[in-house]
C-alpha cells in the first residue's frame, strides 16, 4: 500500500494564456516551463523506486519526460487530466462572468450538479479524481509520484484530508511545485504544499 504521494504540477505553459482557464486544451510548455521541469528532476531523484503516474495532456507528459530524463517510465492515467471547461476554455474570468453570470454564481458555490457549458460536470470530475485516489492508496509502491494539474492536485488533497472539496481553493499550487501527502488506511496528512525550493534555491 502506498505510504507517500508526491503531487507535481506541470511546468508553465506557452505564453499568451495567462489568467485564462485552460483544462482540456492541450498546450505545450514554454521555455520557462521546460526549465522548471528540469529543476524538478533534481528533486524526483529522491524517490528512485516510486511508481510514476502522469496526466495524458502534453504539458504534463513533457514535464515528466524532462524531469525523469530517461531514468524511469511513467503510466498515463486519464483520470489525472484537468477538468474540461468546455466553452470556457481559453477565456478569462471577466469574459466568463460577462457571458455566463448565472453559471458563474453556481460555480462559485461549487454546486455539484453544475456542468461547464459543453464541458465536464463538477460531480463527474470529483468522481474520477476520487477513483484515482483509491487506486493510488492501493498502489503496491511505497511512493507514488503523480504529474498532473492544479485542479486535480487540490481535489486530491481535499480527498485524502477528508475535507469538503469546496475548500479546494484554499490550497496554493503553482506551476512546477511539489506537494506531499503521507497516506495511511486511505487517510492523508499534508506534509508539504507548493514547494518551490528547487526553483528558487531556498
N, C-alpha and C positions, 0 to 999 in steps of 0.2 A: 504493500500500500504506500502511496506517495506520502512523504512527510514534509516536503517543501515544494512550493510553487513559485517560480520566478516569472513575473509578468513583464514583458518587454514591449514597449510601444515602438512602432516603426519610426524610422528617421523622417526628417522633414521632406515634404513633397515639393514638386516643382513650383516655381514662382507663379503668381497670378491667382492663387486660390486662398489667400489669407482672409480669415473671417468668413469663409464660405463653408456651407455644410457639404461635406464630402463623405459619402458612405460607400455605395456600390461602385462609384466612379473609379475606374482602375488607373490611377495615376502613378508615374514613376517617382523615384526620389530625386531631389535636387542635388546639386554638387555638395551642399552643406549636409543634406541627408545622408549621402554616401560617406562623408567624413564622420558623421555621428555613428553610423553603423560600424565603421572600422574601429572606433573607440569602444563600442560595445563589445567587440571581440576580445579585448583585454580582460573584461570582467567575466565573460562567459567561460573563460578557461578555468575558473574556479570549480566548475561542476563538470568534469570530463565524462562522467558516466550518465549524465542527465538524459532523459527522454525528451526530445525536441519536437515541439508542435508549432505549426505555422498557419496563419490565415492564407487562403488561396490568392488574395489580392497582391498585385505586383509590388506595392510599397513594402509589404511585409516579407514577401519572398526574397526581394532584393536585399532587404536589411539582414535577413538570416544568412543569405549567401555570402555577403561581405563579412559579416561578423564571424561566421564559422570558418571562412577561408579554407574550405575543403577538409576541415577537421572532423566533420561528422555529417550525418544525414538527418533531415527533419521529415516528419509526417505532416502532410497537408490535412488540416481539419476544417472542413467547410463551415462548421458551426462557429469558428473563430472569426468569421468575416464581420465587418462593421454592419450596422443597421442600414437598411435601404431607405433613403429619404424620398424615393420616388420623384415626383415633380419638383421637390425642393432641392434636389441635388444641384450643387453649384451656386445656390442663392445665398445672399446674406440674410441675417435675421431681419433687418429692416425691410427687405424685399418680401420675405415670407409673411411678416406681420401685416404689411400693406395688402397683400393678396389673399391671405387666409386668416383673418383676425380671429374667427371663432375657433378654428383648429388650433391656433397658437395658444389660446386660453386653455384648451383641453390638454395640450402638450405640456404647458407649464404645470398643470396639476398631475401630470403623468397618468392620465386615465388609461387603464389597461385595454379598454376596448377601442382606443384610438389607433387608426392606421394612417400612415402618411399617404397623401393622395398619390395613387399609382405606385406605392411602395409597400413597406413592411409594417405590420401591426406591432405595437409595443409588446403585447402579450406573447406574440409569436417569437419576437426577438428574445425576450426574457426566458422563454421555454427552451430555446435552442442553446442559450448560454448556460442555463441550469443543467441541461443534458451534458454539455461539455464538462461542467464542474464535477458531475458524478463520475464521468469517465476518468478525469484527472485524479480524483481522490482514490479511485480503484486501481490506478496505474501501478504496476509492479516495481517501477523505478523509484528510488528514494527521492530523487529530484526531477521535477518536470519543469521545462522552460517553454513558455508559450510566447511567440512573437505575434502580436495582434494589434488591436486598435483601442483608442481611448475609451469609447463607449463600452466595449467588451470588458476591458480591464476594470472599469468602475463597477460594472454589473457583477463580475466575478467576485470582487471584493465584498460587495453587499451580500452576495450569496453565502460566501464562506464565513462572514462575520455574523450572519443571521439577522441582518438589519434590513428594513424595508428599502426596496430599490428606489423609492422616492428620495433617498438620501445620496444617490449616486453622484450628484454634482458637488457633494461636499469634498470629494477627493480630486486633488490636482494631479493630472497625469500628462506631463509634457512629452514632446517627441523624443525618442531615443532614451527614455528614462527607464529605470528598473524599480519594480515594487516586489515585495516578497511576502508570502503568506505561509506560516507554519500550519500544517494540517494534522489533525488527529481525530479519528472517528467521524470524518466528514465535516468537522468544525474547523474554523480557522482563526489564527491570531495574526494580525497585520504587524509584521516586524520591520518593514521598510516600505516607504512610499515616495515615489517621484524622485528617486536617487539620480542625481546628475553629476556626481563626483568624477566619473570617467570622462565627462565632457568639459568640466571646469577646472579639474586638477585639485579640488579641495581635499 
